[in-house]
C-alpha cells in the first residue's frame, strides 16, 4: 500500500478508471453506435449479465493496478479465480457495476475500485461514465466531481434530501422518518443510492443485500464514511470486508448520526443486546 502514499500513484489509478469509463461509453447502446453489436452479452452461472465491455474495463484497470501496486491482491467480479484471494490488503474491483442497466441503455452503471486493509477502507474510486460523476476516497477524505465541477466533500444537507430504500421497503421505515423527509423506493440501484449519500444528494439509504459481494459495496461504503457519514449493518455494527462475503443483511447509510439511529431502529424493533462495534466512520 505504500505506493498509494504518492499522489502520482493515486492519479494513475484514477486515470485508469476514467480510461475504462471511456471504453464503456464507446459501446454503450444509448449512443446508438455500431460498436454496441460487439458486446456479446451472455448470462453467467448466477444469472447475471456479463459482456465484452466488462472484460475490457477489467483488463484496462488490472493491468495498470499490477504495474502501480506490484503484488496487489485483486478480487475482481469477472475473474472467478480471484474470488478466494486473501491477504492483509485486498483490491475489490467491479469493472462494470450494473451490466444489465448498461445493456439496456440506462445511465445507472458504474466502475468501482476499492482497497481495504485489515477489513477497513483505504482508497476507493467510483465512476459513473454516462453521467460524468467521479468520486474518490483516500483514508478519511473524499472528493467528488461532476462534468468537471469539483468539490472536496459532500455538501451540507438540505432537509428535502431523500432517504432511499433499495431492494426493500421495510414497514417501519417510512413512519420513522422526520416529517417532510422524501422517501424513495428503488429509485436507483444500490451503488448510486450510496454514492448520493456520500455526495450529500441523499440524506440516507437502506440497502437490502441480495446477492451483493464485496466489489459491489466496498467503494460506496468508503465514500460515505470518508465524506463524514456513517455506514453499518442493521444492528449498527461495522461492516468489515476481508474477503468476497459481506457480513450483513442490510447496509444502513446516513449523513448524520441521528438519522442513522432512526434507520437502524426502523429495521430492528429493539437494539441487539450484544451490539458492540461502532459503525465505520473512516480511518
C-alpha positions as CSV (number, residue, x, y, z in Angstrom):
1,X,0.0,0.0,0.0
2,X,3.0,2.3,0.3
3,X,2.6,3.0,-3.4
4,X,-0.6,4.9,-2.6
5,X,1.3,7.3,-0.4
6,X,2.3,9.1,-3.6
7,X,-0.2,11.3,-5.2
8,X,1.1,10.3,-8.6
9,X,0.2,6.7,-8.0
10,X,-3.3,7.5,-7.0
11,X,-3.7,9.7,-10.0
12,X,-2.5,6.8,-12.2
13,X,-5.2,4.6,-10.8
14,X,-7.9,7.2,-11.2
15,X,-6.8,7.8,-14.8
16,X,-7.1,4.0,-15.5
17,X,-10.7,4.0,-14.2
18,X,-11.5,7.0,-16.4
19,X,-10.0,5.3,-19.4
20,X,-12.1,2.2,-18.7
21,X,-15.1,4.5,-18.4
22,X,-14.3,5.9,-21.9
23,X,-14.1,2.4,-23.2
24,X,-17.6,1.6,-21.7
25,X,-19.1,4.7,-23.4
26,X,-17.9,3.6,-26.8
27,X,-20.3,0.6,-26.8
28,X,-23.0,1.9,-24.5
29,X,-26.2,1.2,-26.5
30,X,-27.6,4.6,-25.7
31,X,-25.1,6.1,-28.0
32,X,-26.6,4.1,-30.8
33,X,-23.2,3.2,-32.2
34,X,-22.5,0.2,-34.4
35,X,-19.8,-0.9,-31.9
36,X,-22.5,-2.0,-29.5
37,X,-23.0,-5.0,-31.7
38,X,-19.7,-6.4,-30.4
39,X,-20.8,-6.5,-26.8
40,X,-21.6,-10.2,-26.9
41,X,-23.7,-10.3,-23.7
42,X,-24.3,-13.6,-22.0
43,X,-25.7,-14.9,-18.8
44,X,-23.3,-16.1,-16.1
45,X,-24.0,-19.1,-13.9
46,X,-25.6,-16.9,-11.2
47,X,-28.0,-15.4,-13.8
48,X,-26.4,-12.0,-14.0
49,X,-25.1,-10.5,-17.3
50,X,-21.6,-10.0,-18.5
51,X,-20.3,-8.5,-21.8
52,X,-17.2,-7.8,-23.6
53,X,-17.3,-4.3,-22.1
54,X,-17.0,-5.8,-18.6
55,X,-13.9,-7.7,-19.7
56,X,-12.3,-4.8,-21.5
57,X,-12.8,-2.5,-18.5
58,X,-11.3,-5.1,-16.2
59,X,-8.3,-5.5,-18.4
60,X,-7.5,-1.8,-18.5
61,X,-7.7,-1.4,-14.7
62,X,-6.0,-4.6,-13.6
63,X,-3.0,-4.0,-16.0
64,X,-2.5,-0.5,-14.5
65,X,-3.0,-1.7,-11.0
66,X,-0.5,-4.5,-11.3
67,X,2.1,-2.0,-12.5
68,X,1.3,0.7,-10.0
69,X,0.9,-1.6,-6.9
70,X,3.2,-4.6,-7.5
71,X,1.8,-7.7,-5.9
72,X,-1.6,-6.3,-5.4
73,X,-4.2,-8.9,-4.4
74,X,-7.0,-8.1,-6.9
75,X,-10.5,-9.5,-6.3
76,X,-12.5,-8.8,-9.5
77,X,-16.1,-9.8,-10.1
78,X,-15.3,-11.1,-13.6
79,X,-12.3,-13.2,-12.6
80,X,-13.6,-16.2,-10.7
81,X,-10.1,-17.4,-9.9
82,X,-9.6,-14.2,-7.8
83,X,-12.7,-14.7,-5.6
84,X,-10.8,-16.8,-3.0
85,X,-7.8,-14.4,-2.8
86,X,-6.7,-13.4,0.7
87,X,-4.2,-11.0,2.1
88,X,-3.9,-8.1,4.5
89,X,-4.9,-5.7,1.7
90,X,-7.4,-6.6,-1.0
91,X,-8.4,-4.6,-4.0
92,X,-12.1,-5.1,-4.9
93,X,-12.9,-4.4,-8.5
94,X,-16.3,-4.3,-10.3
95,X,-15.3,-3.2,-13.8
96,X,-19.0,-2.7,-14.8
97,X,-21.4,-2.4,-11.9
98,X,-24.9,-2.6,-13.5
99,X,-24.2,-4.5,-16.6
100,X,-28.0,-5.1,-17.2
101,X,-28.6,-1.3,-17.0
102,X,-25.7,-0.7,-19.3
103,X,-27.0,-3.1,-21.9
104,X,-30.5,-1.5,-21.6
105,X,-29.0,1.9,-22.3
106,X,-29.6,3.2,-18.8
107,X,-27.0,5.6,-17.4
108,X,-27.2,3.9,-14.0
109,X,-23.9,2.0,-14.3
110,X,-20.5,2.5,-12.7
111,X,-16.9,1.3,-12.3
112,X,-15.9,0.5,-8.7
113,X,-12.3,0.1,-7.4
114,X,-11.6,-0.1,-3.7
115,X,-8.6,-1.2,-1.5
116,X,-9.3,-2.4,2.1
117,X,-6.6,-3.3,4.7
118,X,-7.4,-5.4,7.7
119,X,-11.1,-5.1,6.8
120,X,-11.2,-1.3,6.6
121,X,-11.2,1.0,3.6
122,X,-8.0,2.8,2.4
123,X,-8.6,4.0,-1.2
124,X,-11.7,4.0,-3.4
125,X,-12.8,5.2,-6.8
126,X,-16.4,5.2,-8.2
127,X,-17.1,6.5,-11.7
128,X,-20.5,6.9,-13.4
129,X,-19.2,7.3,-17.0
130,X,-22.6,8.2,-18.6
131,X,-23.2,11.0,-16.0
132,X,-19.7,12.2,-15.6
133,X,-19.7,11.6,-11.8
134,X,-16.3,10.8,-10.3
135,X,-15.9,10.1,-6.6
136,X,-12.6,9.4,-4.8
137,X,-11.9,8.5,-1.2
138,X,-8.4,8.3,0.4
139,X,-8.4,7.5,4.1
140,X,-10.9,9.8,5.7
141,X,-11.0,12.4,2.9
142,X,-13.4,12.3,-0.1
143,X,-13.7,14.4,-3.3
144,X,-16.4,14.5,-5.9
145,X,-16.7,15.9,-9.4
146,X,-19.5,16.1,-11.9
147,X,-18.7,17.1,-15.5
148,X,-15.5,18.8,-14.4
149,X,-17.1,20.7,-11.4
150,X,-15.2,19.6,-8.3
151,X,-16.0,19.7,-4.6
152,X,-13.9,18.5,-1.7
153,X,-16.7,16.8,0.2
154,X,-20.4,16.2,0.3
155,X,-22.4,19.5,0.6
156,X,-24.4,20.4,3.7
157,X,-27.6,18.5,3.6
158,X,-30.9,20.2,2.9
159,X,-34.0,19.0,4.7
160,X,-35.6,18.0,1.4
161,X,-32.9,15.4,0.6
162,X,-34.5,11.9,0.3
163,X,-33.9,8.7,2.1
164,X,-33.6,5.7,-0.3
165,X,-34.8,2.2,0.3
166,X,-33.2,-0.1,-2.2
167,X,-34.5,-3.6,-3.0
168,X,-36.7,-3.4,0.1
169,X,-39.5,-1.4,1.7
170,X,-39.3,-2.1,5.5
171,X,-42.7,-1.4,7.0
172,X,-41.5,0.8,9.8
173,X,-39.0,2.8,7.7
174,X,-41.3,5.5,6.3
175,X,-43.0,6.0,9.6
176,X,-39.7,6.5,11.4
177,X,-38.6,9.4,9.2
178,X,-38.9,13.0,10.3
179,X,-42.0,14.8,8.9
180,X,-41.3,16.2,5.4
181,X,-38.5,13.7,4.6
182,X,-38.8,12.5,1.0
183,X,-38.8,8.7,0.8
184,X,-37.8,6.9,-2.4
185,X,-38.1,3.1,-3.0
186,X,-35.9,1.6,-5.7
187,X,-35.3,4.9,-7.5
188,X,-31.7,3.9,-8.1
189,X,-29.5,0.8,-7.8
190,X,-27.6,0.4,-4.6
191,X,-24.3,1.9,-5.8
192,X,-25.9,5.2,-6.9
193,X,-28.0,5.5,-3.8
194,X,-25.0,5.1,-1.5
195,X,-22.8,7.4,-3.6
196,X,-25.6,10.0,-3.4
197,X,-25.5,9.8,0.4
198,X,-21.8,10.4,0.2
199,X,-22.2,13.4,-2.2
200,X,-24.9,14.9,0.0
201,X,-27.6,14.4,-2.6
202,X,-29.4,12.0,-0.3
203,X,-29.9,12.0,3.5
204,X,-29.6,8.2,3.9
205,X,-30.1,4.8,2.4
206,X,-31.2,1.4,3.5
207,X,-30.0,-1.4,1.1
208,X,-31.1,-5.0,1.3
209,X,-28.1,-7.1,0.4
210,X,-29.5,-9.7,-2.1
211,X,-26.5,-11.3,-3.7
212,X,-24.2,-8.4,-3.2
213,X,-20.5,-9.2,-2.8
214,X,-17.6,-7.1,-1.6
215,X,-16.8,-5.5,-5.0
216,X,-20.4,-4.2,-5.1
217,X,-20.3,-2.2,-1.9
218,X,-16.6,-1.6,-0.9
219,X,-16.2,1.7,-2.8
220,X,-19.6,3.2,-2.0
221,X,-19.3,2.4,1.7
222,X,-15.8,4.0,1.9
223,X,-17.1,7.1,0.1
224,X,-19.9,7.6,2.6
225,X,-17.6,7.4,5.6
226,X,-14.8,9.5,4.0
227,X,-17.4,12.2,3.4
228,X,-18.3,12.3,7.1
229,X,-21.3,9.9,7.0
230,X,-21.9,6.6,8.7
231,X,-22.4,3.1,7.4
232,X,-23.3,0.0,9.4
233,X,-25.2,-3.2,9.2
234,X,-28.8,-3.4,10.5
235,X,-27.5,-3.7,14.1
236,X,-25.3,-0.6,13.9
237,X,-22.2,-2.8,13.8
238,X,-19.3,-2.0,11.5
239,X,-19.2,-3.9,8.2
240,X,-15.6,-5.2,7.8
241,X,-14.6,-6.6,4.4
242,X,-11.8,-9.2,4.5
243,X,-13.0,-11.3,1.5
244,X,-15.8,-11.5,-1.0
245,X,-18.5,-12.1,1.6
246,X,-20.4,-9.0,3.0
247,X,-21.3,-9.8,6.7
248,X,-24.6,-8.1,6.8
249,X,-28.2,-8.4,5.7
250,X,-28.7,-4.6,5.3
251,X,-26.4,-1.7,4.8
252,X,-27.6,1.4,6.6
253,X,-26.0,4.7,5.5
254,X,-26.7,8.2,6.6
255,X,-25.2,11.7,6.6
256,X,-26.0,12.2,10.4
257,X,-25.8,10.1,13.5
258,X,-29.4,11.0,14.4
259,X,-30.8,9.7,11.1
260,X,-28.6,6.7,11.2
261,X,-30.1,5.7,14.6
262,X,-33.6,6.2,13.2
263,X,-32.9,4.0,10.2
264,X,-31.3,1.2,12.3
265,X,-34.2,1.3,14.8
266,X,-36.7,1.0,11.9
267,X,-35.1,-2.3,10.9
268,X,-34.8,-3.7,14.4
269,X,-37.6,-3.0,16.9
270,X,-35.1,-3.1,19.8
271,X,-31.3,-2.7,19.7
272,X,-29.5,-6.0,19.9
273,X,-28.1,-6.5,23.4
274,X,-24.6,-7.5,22.2
275,X,-24.2,-4.7,19.7
276,X,-20.7,-3.6,20.2
277,X,-18.6,-2.2,17.4
278,X,-19.4,1.3,16.3
279,X,-20.3,2.0,12.7
280,X,-17.4,2.6,10.3
281,X,-16.6,6.4,10.2
282,X,-13.4,6.3,8.1
283,X,-9.8,5.7,9.2
